[in-house]
Amino acid sequence: MDRDTEAVGYRRQALLLYRRAGDRYAEADVLDGLGTSYSRLGRPEQAVRAWRGAHSILTDIAHPRAAEIERHLAGAAGHAGNRPEHRSYARSR
């Protein structure tokens, strides 16, 4: 099994635990990792969905890592064939 495929499984389990525990920063951190794994696996739509979730949480808790996630989203827009939905999200931030 590919390491990123394996990581997705573990990260999804961790995501459920952090959500139940109410640890928003850890949830965002896991979503960021999921986005990275999905991106490496060639699954840009899932990567963008995970990064959007991370960005939303980090923005809500006023964490400076939100800017890092914005860069991931902008990069995803550039690598996803410049799909309109990706471009508009990256531009709106």
N, CA, C and O atoms as a Tinker XYZ file with bonds, in Angstrom:
   372  protein
     1  N      0.857000   -1.180000    0.000000    73     2
     2  CA     0.000000    0.000000    0.000000    64     1     3
     3  C      0.905000    1.246000    0.000000    63     2     4     5
     4  O      1.910000    1.296000    0.710000    81     3
     5  N      0.536000    2.223000   -0.791000    73     3     6
     6  CA     1.252000    3.495000   -0.872000    64     5     7
     7  C      1.180000    4.225000    0.459000    63     6     8     9
     8  O      0.164000    4.166000    1.152000    81     7
     9  N      2.256000    4.914000    0.813000    73     7    10
    10  CA     2.308000    5.620000    2.111000    64     9    11
    11  C      1.221000    6.683000    2.229000    63    10    12    13
    12  O      0.624000    6.836000    3.295000    81    11
    13  N      0.957000    7.420000    1.151000    73    11    14
    14  CA    -0.089000    8.443000    1.228000    64    13    15
    15  C     -1.473000    7.818000    1.347000    63    14    16    17
    16  O     -2.342000    8.358000    2.031000    81    15
    17  N     -1.679000    6.697000    0.693000    73    15    18
    18  CA    -2.962000    5.997000    0.831000    64    17    19
    19  C     -3.156000    5.546000    2.269000    63    18    20    21
    20  O     -4.238000    5.687000    2.838000    81    19
    21  N     -2.099000    5.005000    2.845000    73    19    22
    22  CA    -2.151000    4.572000    4.239000    64    21    23
    23  C     -2.369000    5.778000    5.165000    63    22    24    25
    24  O     -3.143000    5.707000    6.119000    81    23
    25  N     -1.682000    6.870000    4.871000    73    23    26
    26  CA    -1.809000    8.085000    5.691000    64    25    27
    27  C     -3.235000    8.614000    5.674000    63    26    28    29
    28  O     -3.736000    9.081000    6.696000    81    27
    29  N     -3.889000    8.545000    4.527000    73    27    30
    30  CA    -5.275000    9.018000    4.436000    64    29    31
    31  C     -6.151000    8.259000    5.423000    63    30    32    33
    32  O     -6.967000    8.862000    6.121000    81    31
    33  N     -5.990000    6.956000    5.485000    73    31    34
    34  CA    -6.793000    6.163000    6.417000    64    33    35
    35  C     -6.567000    6.561000    7.861000    63    34    36    37
    36  O     -7.519000    6.730000    8.623000    81    35
    37  N     -5.309000    6.711000    8.236000    73    35    38
    38  CA    -5.003000    7.104000    9.615000    64    37    39
    39  C     -5.463000    8.522000    9.919000    63    38    40    41
    40  O     -5.966000    8.803000   11.007000    81    39
    41  N     -5.288000    9.406000    8.952000    73    39    42
    42  CA    -5.704000   10.799000    9.174000    64    41    43
    43  C     -7.217000   10.916000    9.301000    63    42    44    45
    44  O     -7.714000   11.717000   10.092000    81    43
    45  N     -7.946000   10.125000    8.531000    73    43    46
    46  CA    -9.409000   10.166000    8.648000    64    45    47
    47  C     -9.853000    9.691000   10.026000    63    46    48    49
    48  O    -10.798000   10.235000   10.596000    81    47
    49  N     -9.174000    8.675000   10.564000    73    47    50
    50  CA    -9.481000    8.211000   11.919000    64    49    51
    51  C     -9.167000    9.306000   12.938000    63    50    52    53
    52  O     -9.961000    9.573000   13.840000    81    51
    53  N     -8.002000    9.937000   12.783000    73    51    54
    54  CA    -7.613000   11.011000   13.698000    64    53    55
    55  C     -8.596000   12.171000   13.619000    63    54    56    57
    56  O     -8.931000   12.779000   14.636000    81    55
    57  N     -9.056000   12.473000   12.415000    73    55    58
    58  CA   -10.002000   13.567000   12.230000    64    57    59
    59  C    -11.266000   13.335000   13.056000    63    58    60    61
    60  O    -11.754000   14.249000   13.720000    81    59
    61  N    -11.790000   12.121000   13.013000    73    59    62
    62  CA   -12.983000   11.808000   13.810000    64    61    63
    63  C    -12.728000   11.998000   15.298000    63    62    64    65
    64  O    -13.575000   12.539000   16.010000    81    63
    65  N    -11.571000   11.557000   15.770000    73    63    66
    66  CA   -11.249000   11.685000   17.188000    64    65    67
    67  C    -11.107000   13.146000   17.605000    63    66    68    69
    68  O    -11.620000   13.547000   18.650000    81    67
    69  N    -10.418000   13.934000   16.801000    73    67    70
    70  CA   -10.235000   15.350000   17.155000    64    69    71
    71  C    -11.553000   16.113000   17.099000    63    70    72    73
    72  O    -11.784000   17.020000   17.898000    81    71
    73  N    -12.411000   15.747000   16.159000    73    71    74
    74  CA   -13.726000   16.399000   16.098000    64    73    75
    75  C    -14.526000   16.080000   17.345000    63    74    76    77
    76  O    -15.154000   16.964000   17.927000    81    75
    77  N    -14.508000   14.818000   17.758000    73    75    78
    78  CA   -15.234000   14.424000   18.975000    64    77    79
    79  C    -14.680000   15.131000   20.204000    63    78    80    81
    80  O    -15.427000   15.508000   21.107000    81    79
    81  N    -13.359000   15.309000   20.228000    73    79    82
    82  CA   -12.715000   15.952000   21.375000    64    81    83
    83  C    -12.877000   17.467000   21.350000    63    82    84    85
    84  O    -12.642000   18.136000   22.356000    81    83
    85  N    -13.277000   18.006000   20.203000    73    83    86
    86  CA   -13.438000   19.455000   20.092000    64    85    87
    87  C    -12.131000   20.211000   19.928000    63    86    88    89
    88  O    -12.072000   21.413000   20.184000    81    87
    89  N    -11.079000   19.512000   19.502000    73    87    90
    90  CA    -9.773000   20.145000   19.313000    64    89    91
    91  C     -9.708000   20.697000   17.894000    63    90    92    93
    92  O     -9.333000   19.993000   16.956000    81    91
    93  N    -10.075000   21.953000   17.753000    73    91    94
    94  CA   -10.211000   22.553000   16.422000    64    93    95
    95  C     -8.872000   22.705000   15.713000    63    94    96    97
    96  O     -8.788000   22.473000   14.507000    81    95
    97  N     -7.822000   23.090000   16.437000    73    95    98
    98  CA    -6.521000   23.237000   15.792000    64    97    99
    99  C     -6.026000   21.885000   15.274000    63    98   100   101
   100  O     -5.546000   21.792000   14.144000    81    99
   101  N     -6.141000   20.842000   16.094000    73    99   102
   102  CA    -5.710000   19.513000   15.656000    64   101   103
   103  C     -6.543000   19.051000   14.459000    63   102   104   105
   104  O     -6.018000   18.414000   13.546000    81   103
   105  N     -7.821000   19.368000   14.461000    73   103   106
   106  CA    -8.682000   19.025000   13.328000    64   105   107
   107  C     -8.172000   19.709000   12.065000    63   106   108   109
   108  O     -8.081000   19.077000   11.012000    81   107
   109  N     -7.842000   20.982000   12.159000    73   107   110
   110  CA    -7.319000   21.710000   11.008000    64   109   111
   111  C     -5.981000   21.140000   10.549000    63   110   112   113
   112  O     -5.723000   21.038000    9.349000    81   111
   113  N     -5.140000   20.772000   11.494000    73   111   114
   114  CA    -3.841000   20.200000   11.163000    64   113   115
   115  C     -4.003000   18.886000   10.391000    63   114   116   117
   116  O     -3.297000   18.638000    9.414000    81   115
   117  N     -4.930000   18.060000   10.838000    73   115   118
   118  CA    -5.190000   16.792000   10.148000    64   117   119
   119  C     -5.780000   17.054000    8.761000    63   118   120   121
   120  O     -5.404000   16.388000    7.797000    81   119
   121  N     -6.686000   18.003000    8.654000    73   119   122
   122  CA    -7.250000   18.335000    7.345000    64   121   123
   123  C     -6.166000   18.822000    6.386000    63   122   124   125
   124  O     -6.198000   18.494000    5.200000    81   123
   125  N     -5.214000   19.594000    6.885000    73   123   126
   126  CA    -4.087000   20.033000    6.065000    64   125   127
   127  C     -3.304000   18.820000    5.570000    63   126   128   129
   128  O     -2.971000   18.736000    4.388000    81   127
   129  N     -3.010000   17.890000    6.460000    73   127   130
   130  CA    -2.304000   16.674000    6.069000    64   129   131
   131  C     -3.085000   15.847000    5.076000    63   130   132   133
   132  O     -2.511000   15.288000    4.141000    81   131
   133  N     -4.392000   15.761000    5.268000    73   131   134
   134  CA    -5.233000   15.052000    4.300000    64   133   135
   135  C     -5.150000   15.709000    2.928000    63   134   136   137
   136  O     -5.050000   15.030000    1.906000    81   135
   137  N     -5.192000   17.028000    2.920000    73   135   138
   138  CA    -5.082000   17.744000    1.655000    64   137   139
   139  C     -3.782000   17.423000    0.946000    63   138   140   141
   140  O     -3.764000   17.205000   -0.265000    81   139
   141  N     -2.704000   17.394000    1.695000    73   139   142
   142  CA    -1.400000   17.074000    1.116000    64   141   143
   143  C     -1.382000   15.654000    0.563000    63   142   144   145
   144  O     -0.909000   15.426000   -0.551000    81   143
   145  N     -1.891000   14.704000    1.331000    73   143   146
   146  CA    -1.926000   13.312000    0.858000    64   145   147
   147  C     -2.802000   13.169000   -0.380000    63   146   148   149
   148  O     -2.411000   12.519000   -1.349000    81   147
   149  N     -3.986000   13.775000   -0.350000    73   147   150
   150  CA    -4.861000   13.695000   -1.523000    64   149   151
   151  C     -4.197000   14.321000   -2.743000    63   150   152   153
   152  O     -4.311000   13.797000   -3.851000    81   151
   153  N     -3.514000   15.424000   -2.549000    73   151   154
   154  CA    -2.832000   16.080000   -3.657000    64   153   155
   155  C     -1.763000   15.159000   -4.255000    63   154   156   157
   156  O     -1.662000   15.031000   -5.475000    81   155
   157  N     -0.985000   14.533000   -3.407000    73   155   158
   158  CA     0.059000   13.609000   -3.877000    64   157   159
   159  C     -0.524000   12.405000   -4.592000    63   158   160   161
   160  O      0.107000   11.833000   -5.481000    81   159
   161  N     -1.736000   12.023000   -4.197000    73   159   162
   162  CA    -2.399000   10.877000   -4.822000    64   161   163
   163  C     -3.131000   11.251000   -6.106000    63   162   164   165
   164  O     -3.776000   10.403000   -6.722000    81   163
   165  N     -3.035000   12.511000   -6.511000    73   163   166
   166  CA    -3.704000   12.950000   -7.734000    64   165   167
   167  C     -5.198000   13.114000   -7.572000    63   166   168   169
   168  O     -5.953000   12.903000   -8.521000    81   167
   169  N     -5.636000   13.488000   -6.377000    73   167   170
   170  CA    -7.063000   13.675000   -6.090000    64   169   171
   171  C     -7.288000   15.135000   -5.677000    63   170   172   173
   172  O     -7.571000   15.419000   -4.513000    81   171
   173  N     -7.159000   16.058000   -6.641000    73   171   174
   174  CA    -7.197000   17.488000   -6.312000    64   173   175
   175  C     -8.509000   17.969000   -5.702000    63   174   176   177
   176  O     -8.494000   18.859000   -4.852000    81   175
   177  N     -9.640000   17.405000   -6.113000    73   175   178
   178  CA   -10.913000   17.865000   -5.562000    64   177   179
   179  C    -10.980000   17.572000   -4.064000    63   178   180   181
   180  O    -11.441000   18.402000   -3.282000    81   179
   181  N    -10.517000   16.384000   -3.673000    73   179   182
   182  CA   -10.526000   16.024000   -2.260000    64   181   183
   183  C     -9.493000   16.849000   -1.491000    63   182   184   185
   184  O     -9.720000   17.218000   -0.339000    81   183
   185  N     -8.358000   17.135000   -2.133000    73   183   186
   186  CA    -7.340000   17.977000   -1.498000    64   185   187
   187  C     -7.910000   19.358000   -1.209000    63   186   188   189
   188  O     -7.750000   19.884000   -0.108000    81   187
   189  N     -8.567000   19.938000   -2.190000    73   187   190
   190  CA    -9.138000   21.278000   -2.018000    64   189   191
   191  C    -10.204000   21.266000   -0.928000    63   190   192   193
   192  O    -10.273000   22.191000   -0.119000    81   191
   193  N    -11.028000   20.237000   -0.900000    73   191   194
   194  CA   -12.077000   20.143000    0.131000    64   193   195
   195  C    -11.443000   20.097000    1.525000    63   194   196   197
   196  O    -11.910000   20.774000    2.441000    81   195
   197  N    -10.383000   19.304000    1.687000    73   195   198
   198  CA    -9.709000   19.209000    2.993000    64   197   199
   199  C     -9.071000   20.543000    3.356000    63   198   200   201
   200  O     -9.205000   21.006000    4.488000    81   199
   201  N     -8.375000   21.166000    2.403000    73   199   202
   202  CA    -7.724000   22.446000    2.688000    64   201   203
   203  C     -8.730000   23.550000    2.982000    63   202   204   205
   204  O     -8.469000   24.423000    3.811000    81   203
   205  N     -9.870000   23.520000    2.314000    73   203   206
   206  CA   -10.910000   24.512000    2.632000    64   205   207
   207  C    -11.388000   24.349000    4.064000    63   206   208   209
   208  O    -11.595000   25.332000    4.776000    81   207
   209  N    -11.564000   23.092000    4.483000    73   207   210
   210  CA   -11.970000   22.840000    5.864000    64   209   211
   211  C    -10.929000   23.339000    6.852000    63   210   212   213
   212  O    -11.265000   23.965000    7.856000    81   211
   213  N     -9.660000   23.058000    6.563000    73   211   214
   214  CA    -8.580000   23.531000    7.438000    64   213   215
   215  C     -8.551000   25.052000    7.475000    63   214   216   217
   216  O     -8.401000   25.652000    8.540000    81   215
   217  N     -8.694000   25.669000    6.312000    73   215   218
   218  CA    -8.657000   27.131000    6.242000    64   217   219
   219  C     -9.804000   27.752000    7.031000    63   218   220   221
   220  O     -9.617000   28.742000    7.738000    81   219
   221  N    -10.968000   27.176000    6.908000    73   219   222
   222  CA   -12.133000   27.688000    7.626000    64   221   223
   223  C    -11.910000   27.651000    9.136000    63   222   224   225
   224  O    -12.186000   28.626000    9.835000    81   223
   225  N    -11.412000   26.531000    9.629000    73   223   226
   226  CA   -11.168000   26.404000   11.069000    64   225   227
   227  C    -10.091000   27.378000   11.523000    63   226   228   229
   228  O    -10.260000   28.080000   12.521000    81   227
   229  N     -8.982000   27.418000   10.787000    73   227   230
   230  CA    -7.874000   28.291000   11.185000    64   229   231
   231  C     -8.276000   29.757000   11.143000    63   230   232   233
   232  O     -7.817000   30.551000   11.964000    81   231
   233  N     -9.123000   30.117000   10.202000    73   231   234
   234  CA    -9.635000   31.486000   10.144000    64   233   235
   235  C    -10.537000   31.756000   11.349000    63   234   236   237
   236  O    -10.443000   32.808000   11.983000    81   235
   237  N    -11.410000   30.795000   11.657000    73   235   238
   238  CA   -12.312000   30.945000   12.805000    64   237   239
   239  C    -11.557000   31.141000   14.112000    63   238   240   241
   240  O    -11.983000   31.919000   14.967000    81   239
   241  N    -10.435000   30.437000   14.271000    73   239   242
   242  CA    -9.689000   30.548000   15.524000    64   241   243
   243  C     -8.557000   31.572000   15.414000    63   242   244   245
   244  O     -7.712000   31.672000   16.304000    81   243
   245  N     -8.549000   32.323000   14.324000    73   243   246
   246  CA    -7.573000   33.395000   14.099000    64   245   247
   247  C     -6.126000   32.906000   14.202000    63   246   248   249
   248  O     -5.277000   33.552000   14.817000    81   247
   249  N     -5.871000   31.758000   13.591000    73   247   250
   250  CA    -4.519000   31.196000   13.629000    64   249   251
   251  C     -3.747000   31.620000   12.378000    63   250   252   253
   252  O     -4.302000   31.594000   11.280000    81   251
   253  N     -2.488000   32.005000   12.523000    73   251   254
   254  CA    -1.711000   32.479000   11.372000    64   253   255
   255  C     -1.455000   31.419000   10.298000    63   254   256   257
   256  O     -1.096000   31.766000    9.173000    81   255
   257  N     -1.631000   30.146000   10.620000    73   255   258
   258  CA    -1.446000   29.106000    9.597000    64   257   259
   259  C     -2.487000   29.177000    8.492000    63   258   260   261
   260  O     -2.343000   28.509000    7.468000    81   259
   261  N     -3.520000   29.965000    8.678000    73   259   262
   262  CA    -4.524000   30.111000    7.620000    64   261   263
   263  C     -3.875000   30.591000    6.328000    63   262   264   265
   264  O     -4.288000   30.191000    5.240000    81   263
   265  N     -2.862000   31.444000    6.441000    73   263   266
   266  CA    -2.162000   31.948000    5.252000    64   265   267
   267  C     -1.435000   30.819000    4.523000    63   266   268   269
   268  O     -1.370000   30.815000    3.294000    81   267
   269  N     -0.894000   29.875000    5.266000    73   267   270
   270  CA    -0.221000   28.716000    4.662000    64   269   271
   271  C     -1.216000   27.892000    3.847000    63   270   272   273
   272  O     -0.909000   27.435000    2.747000    81   271
   273  N     -2.404000   27.714000    4.402000    73   271   274
   274  CA    -3.429000   26.925000    3.711000    64   273   275
   275  C     -3.895000   27.662000    2.457000    63   274   276   277
   276  O     -4.199000   27.026000    1.447000    81   275
   277  N     -3.953000   28.973000    2.506000    73   275   278
   278  CA    -4.306000   29.745000    1.314000    64   277   279
   279  C     -3.317000   29.467000    0.191000    63   278   280   281
   280  O     -3.709000   29.380000   -0.973000    81   279
   281  N     -2.030000   29.327000    0.531000    73   279   282
   282  CA    -1.027000   29.017000   -0.491000    64   281   283
   283  C     -1.262000   27.625000   -1.077000    63   282   284   285
   284  O     -1.086000   27.419000   -2.278000    81   283
   285  N     -1.657000   26.673000   -0.236000    73   283   286
   286  CA    -1.985000   25.337000   -0.752000    64   285   287
   287  C     -3.142000   25.430000   -1.750000    63   286   288   289
   288  O     -3.105000   24.826000   -2.822000    81   287
   289  N     -4.162000   26.194000   -1.377000    73   287   290
   290  CA    -5.328000   26.340000   -2.250000    64   289   291
   291  C     -4.958000   27.027000   -3.562000    63   290   292   293
   292  O     -5.427000   26.628000   -4.628000    81   291
   293  N     -4.128000   28.045000   -3.487000    73   291   294
   294  CA    -3.697000   28.731000   -4.707000    64   293   295
   295  C     -2.889000   27.780000   -5.586000    63   294   296   297
   296  O     -3.040000   27.788000   -6.808000    81   295
   297  N     -2.035000   26.963000   -4.975000    73   295   298
   298  CA    -1.266000   25.980000   -5.733000    64   297   299
   299  C     -2.155000   24.929000   -6.359000    63   298   300   301
   300  O     -1.913000   24.494000   -7.485000    81   299
   301  N     -3.186000   24.518000   -5.633000    73   299   302
   302  CA    -4.121000   23.524000   -6.169000    64   301   303
   303  C     -4.861000   24.090000   -7.365000    63   302   304   305
   304  O     -5.132000   23.371000   -8.326000    81   303
   305  N     -5.190000   25.371000   -7.317000    73   303   306
   306  CA    -5.874000   26.001000   -8.447000    64   305   307
   307  C     -4.972000   25.987000   -9.674000    63   306   308   309
   308  O     -5.448000   25.814000  -10.796000    81   307
   309  N     -3.683000   26.166000   -9.464000    73   307   310
   310  CA    -2.740000   26.159000  -10.566000    64   309   311
   311  C     -2.485000   24.774000  -11.140000    63   310   312   313
   312  O     -2.105000   24.634000  -12.303000    81   311
   313  N     -2.698000   23.749000  -10.315000    73   311   314
   314  CA    -2.432000   22.385000  -10.764000    64   313   315
   315  C     -3.678000   21.600000  -11.137000    63   314   316   317
   316  O     -3.574000   20.458000  -11.585000    81   315
   317  N     -4.826000   22.176000  -10.965000    73   315   318
   318  CA    -6.075000   21.458000  -11.239000    64   317   319
   319  C     -6.664000   21.878000  -12.567000    63   318   320   321
   320  O     -7.881000   21.874000  -12.748000    81   319
   321  N     -5.801000   22.239000  -13.491000    73   319   322
   322  CA    -6.305000   22.647000  -14.793000    64   321   323
   323  C     -6.983000   23.989000  -14.742000    63   322   324   325
   324  O     -7.760000   24.337000  -15.631000    81   323
   325  N     -6.686000   24.758000  -13.683000    73   323   326
   326  CA    -7.294000   26.076000  -13.509000    64   325   327
   327  C     -8.810000   26.027000  -13.607000    63   326   328   329
   328  O     -9.433000   26.849000  -14.280000    81   327
   329  N     -9.382000   25.061000  -12.933000    73   327   330
   330  CA   -10.842000   24.957000  -12.908000    64   329   331
   331  C    -11.418000   26.217000  -12.286000    63   330   332   333
   332  O    -10.856000   26.732000  -11.320000    81   331
   333  N    -12.508000   26.722000  -12.805000    73   331   334
   334  CA   -13.090000   27.968000  -12.297000    64   333   335
   335  C    -13.369000   27.949000  -10.799000    63   334   336   337
   336  O    -13.141000   28.948000  -10.118000    81   335
   337  N    -13.860000   26.826000  -10.275000    73   335   338
   338  CA   -14.207000   26.806000   -8.853000    64   337   339
   339  C    -12.961000   26.916000   -7.984000    63   338   340   341
   340  O    -13.033000   27.442000   -6.873000    81   339
   341  N    -11.834000   26.437000   -8.462000    73   339   342
   342  CA   -10.596000   26.539000   -7.698000    64   341   343
   343  C    -10.035000   27.949000   -7.808000    63   342   344   345
   344  O     -9.575000   28.515000   -6.817000    81   343
   345  N    -10.072000   28.516000   -9.003000    73   343   346
   346  CA    -9.552000   29.884000   -9.199000    64   345   347
   347  C    -10.336000   30.880000   -8.384000    63   346   348   349
   348  O     -9.751000   31.743000   -7.728000    81   347
   349  N    -11.663000   30.777000   -8.413000    73   347   350
   350  CA   -12.480000   31.765000   -7.704000    64   349   351
   351  C    -12.249000   31.676000   -6.207000    63   350   352   353
   352  O    -12.251000   32.703000   -5.528000    81   351
   353  N    -12.049000   30.469000   -5.668000    73   351   354
   354  CA   -11.803000   30.352000   -4.231000    64   353   355
   355  C    -10.460000   30.976000   -3.887000    63   354   356   357
   356  O    -10.365000   31.744000   -2.930000    81   355
   357  N     -9.432000   30.662000   -4.642000    73   355   358
   358  CA    -8.087000   31.182000   -4.346000    64   357   359
   359  C     -8.083000   32.711000   -4.455000    63   358   360   361
   360  O     -7.440000   33.387000   -3.652000    81   359
   361  N     -8.789000   33.246000   -5.431000    73   359   362
   362  CA    -8.830000   34.698000   -5.609000    64   361   363
   363  C     -9.611000   35.386000   -4.513000    63   362   364   365
   364  O     -9.303000   36.523000   -4.158000    81   363
   365  N    -10.620000   34.719000   -3.966000    73   363   366
   366  CA   -11.479000   35.381000   -2.973000    64   365   367
   367  C    -10.796000   35.485000   -1.615000    63   366   368   369
   368  O    -11.330000   36.122000   -0.707000    81   367
   369  N     -9.651000   34.884000   -1.464000    73   367   370
   370  CA    -8.926000   34.919000   -0.178000    64   369   371
   371  C     -7.818000   35.895000   -0.204000    63   370   372
   372  O     -7.109000   36.051000    0.790000    81   371
